[in-house]
Amino acid sequence: MKSADETAISILGWLANEPDLLSRFLALTGTDLSSLRSTARDPGFLAGVVDFLMGHEPTLLAFCEATGTPPEDVVYAHAVLSGPDNPGDF
């Protein structure tokens, strides 16, 4: 199983190849392409990446199919990154 951070980065990489979804994500987060690289290091931002995917099951399943990532890895990443105190991987 990938770490929560690795899963979130994988989601972000996948979104980069999905222009419509990336545009929607950027609009929802208020982030622009020029600051994406530096923002991607922030745990709160990574939580938002995973939350974006978890918020729409067809998109979640498309990501999992395209990348070979088990849905459980995304659920795990969501629990870790969006946990009450964001404790990191456990």
N, C-alpha and C positions, 0 to 999 in steps of 0.2 A: 504494500500500500504506500502511495506517495504521501509525503507530509502535506499538511494543510496549505502551507505556502506554495509548495510545488504544484498542487492542484489549482490553486488560484492563478498562478502564473501561466499554467497550461490553458486555463479558460481565457485569460487575457490574450495569449498568443492566438488562440482559435478565433476570438472576436476580431482580432486584427485582420483576419482573412474573410470576415463577414461584414462588409461595409455597412449594410443597413442596420445590423445589430450593433455594430460599433458606434454608429452615429447616434442611435437611440441611447446606448449606454452613456456616451459622453454627454448627451443632452440631460439625462437624468442626474448625472453626478456633477455637472457643472465643470467638468474637466475638459481640457482641450488637448489635441495631439502633441503640442509642443511641451506640455508639462507631464505627459503620461509616464514617461520613463522615470522621472524623479518621484512622482506620486506612487508608482507601483511598489515602492519600498515601504510604504506606510501600511501597518497592519489593518487599520480601519478601512483603508481603500481596498485592500485585498478582501476584507470581509464583504465590502460592497460589491465586488466583482462576483463573488460566489453567490451572494444574495440575489443579484440580478439574474443569474442563471436559475437559481432555485425558484424564482418567482414566476417562471413560465415553463411548465413541464415539456412542451414540444421542443423548446430551445435546449433544455437540459438533455433530453434524449438525443437531439441532433448532435450536441457536443460529445456525448458519451459514444455514440456510434462513430462519429468522425475520428475520434482520438483513441478509441479502444479503452476508455476510462470507465470502470464500473460505476454506476450511479452511487453506490455506497461510498466511494471515495469522495464524491462531491458532498454527500450528506455529512460525512465525517468532517470535511473541511469547513462546512457551514457551521457545524456544532462547535468546532474549535475556535474559528475566527470570530464567530458572532456570540460566543459564550458570554456569561455575565461579566467576567473579568478578563476575557481574552487571555487565558492562561498559556497559550501556545500549545504545541502538539503534546499529547499525552500518550 
